Amino acid sequence: MRYAIKFAYDGSKFDGYARQPGKRTVEGDIIKAMKFLGMIESVGKSRLEGASRTDRGVSAAGNVIALDTEFRGDAILKALNSNLEGIVCHGIADVPDDFNPRHARQRWYRYFFQADGLPPTDELEKAAAYFTGKHDFRVFSKKDADKNTVLAIDSIEFSKRGKFIIVDIRAHRFLWELVRRLLSAILETANDRLGPDMAEEMLAGIRHYPRGLKPLPPEFLVLMDVIYDFEFEHPVAAPDYFGDEARYLKQRSDVMKEISEIIRV
């Protein structure tokens, strides 16, 4: 049988998604767990394939991996979650034999900004309009010059949530570091430091990415979902790993705030 598995992970715990010798990665931990469980013999024989390779520090709520296995389908999620740390598998689907998770209908990323110091939302939306639609994003990608760099950004939406500005960006596919570089350019455009003419030249692949314009930090970026023309089942309750981690980080934040208040007296 071939299965697609939807999973989440805390990017701060890993050296990126793709397996690398001598480093802890999301893909590496999943492969290790699957081999230990007898779920796969090798990556090649099981045709283990992932939907999206996120950068170091980037988290995910809904990345997808596919594999061939004789392991009981109703036991896959529970078995994996019992043998993974920092990764939670929460959805599964039976898929055709030729299914490749990279061939998704759409990918959805979300970035979290501190609202303080940001331009107004309407200015951000106006700036984002320059970058929405079909363009050549070659200069916004780190090392994708050998790939087809022409793609369409379906939408870029901004919303306010407490002290944060949330940015949701959707497209069929993305290039390496595209989201973080694109959002950096949008901020510069909204702050009148990157003019429309320069933006148009960058989107035409004519002008290089400015040296002073850096990709935004990866720790605040989340791959929210990889979307297909079918739904995933959620047959077992996923562990509350991320809830526990959030509570720990909140407590740690309060400790640091307490120290900050004392030393500022």
Secondary structure as the mmCIF struct_conf table of DSSP 4:
data_model
#
loop_
_struct_conf.conf_type_id
_struct_conf.id
_struct_conf.beg_label_comp_id
_struct_conf.beg_label_asym_id
_struct_conf.beg_label_seq_id
_struct_conf.end_label_comp_id
_struct_conf.end_label_asym_id
_struct_conf.end_label_seq_id
STRN STRN1 ARG A 2 TYR A 9
HELX_RH_3T_P HELX_RH_3T_P1 GLY A 11 LYS A 13
BEND BEND1 PHE A 14 ASP A 15
BEND BEND2 TYR A 17 ALA A 18
TURN_TY1_P TURN_TY1_P1 PRO A 21 GLY A 22
BEND BEND3 LYS A 23 LYS A 23
HELX_RH_AL_P HELX_RH_AL_P1 VAL A 26 LEU A 37
TURN_TY1_P TURN_TY1_P2 GLY A 38 GLY A 38
BEND BEND4 MET A 39 MET A 39
BEND BEND5 GLU A 41 GLU A 41
TURN_TY1_P TURN_TY1_P3 VAL A 43 ARG A 47
STRN STRN2 GLU A 49 GLY A 50
BEND BEND6 ALA A 51 ALA A 51
HELX_LH_PP_P HELX_LH_PP_P1 THR A 54 ASP A 55
TURN_TY1_P TURN_TY1_P4 ARG A 56 GLY A 57
STRN STRN3 SER A 59 ASP A 68
BEND BEND7 PHE A 71 PHE A 71
HELX_RH_3T_P HELX_RH_3T_P2 GLY A 73 ALA A 75
HELX_RH_AL_P HELX_RH_AL_P2 ILE A 76 ASN A 81
TURN_TY1_P TURN_TY1_P5 SER A 82 SER A 82
BEND BEND8 ASN A 83 ASN A 83
BEND BEND9 GLU A 85 GLY A 86
STRN STRN4 ILE A 87 ASP A 94
TURN_TY1_P TURN_TY1_P6 ASP A 97 ASP A 98
TURN_TY1_P TURN_TY1_P7 PRO A 101 ARG A 102
BEND BEND10 HIS A 103 HIS A 103
BEND BEND11 ARG A 105 ARG A 105
STRN STRN5 GLN A 106 GLN A 114
BEND BEND12 ALA A 115 ALA A 115
TURN_TY1_P TURN_TY1_P8 ASP A 116 GLY A 117
HELX_LH_PP_P HELX_LH_PP_P2 LEU A 118 PRO A 120
HELX_RH_AL_P HELX_RH_AL_P3 THR A 121 ALA A 129
TURN_TY1_P TURN_TY1_P9 TYR A 130 PHE A 131
BEND BEND13 THR A 132 THR A 132
STRN STRN6 GLY A 133 ASP A 136
HELX_RH_3T_P HELX_RH_3T_P3 ARG A 138 PHE A 140
BEND BEND14 SER A 141 LYS A 143
TURN_TY1_P TURN_TY1_P10 ALA A 145 ASP A 146
BEND BEND15 LYS A 147 LYS A 147
STRN STRN7 VAL A 150 ARG A 161
TURN_TY1_P TURN_TY1_P11 GLY A 162 LYS A 163
STRN STRN8 PHE A 164 ALA A 171
BEND BEND16 HIS A 172 HIS A 172
TURN_TY1_P TURN_TY1_P12 TRP A 176 GLU A 177
HELX_RH_AL_P HELX_RH_AL_P4 LEU A 178 ALA A 190
TURN_TY1_P TURN_TY1_P13 ASN A 191 ASP A 192
BEND BEND17 ARG A 193 LEU A 194
HELX_RH_AL_P HELX_RH_AL_P5 PRO A 196 LEU A 203
TURN_TY1_P TURN_TY1_P14 ALA A 204 GLY A 205
BEND BEND18 ARG A 207 ARG A 207
HELX_LH_PP_P HELX_LH_PP_P3 HIS A 208 PRO A 210
TURN_TY1_P TURN_TY1_P15 ARG A 211 GLY A 212
HELX_LH_PP_P HELX_LH_PP_P4 LYS A 214 PRO A 217
HELX_RH_3T_P HELX_RH_3T_P4 PRO A 218 PHE A 220
STRN STRN9 LEU A 221 ILE A 227
BEND BEND19 ASP A 229 PHE A 230
STRN STRN10 GLU A 233 GLU A 233
BEND BEND20 VAL A 236 VAL A 236
HELX_LH_PP_P HELX_LH_PP_P5 ALA A 237 PRO A 239
HELX_RH_AL_P HELX_RH_AL_P6 TYR A 241 ILE A 263
TURN_TY1_P TURN_TY1_P16 ARG A 264 ARG A 264
#
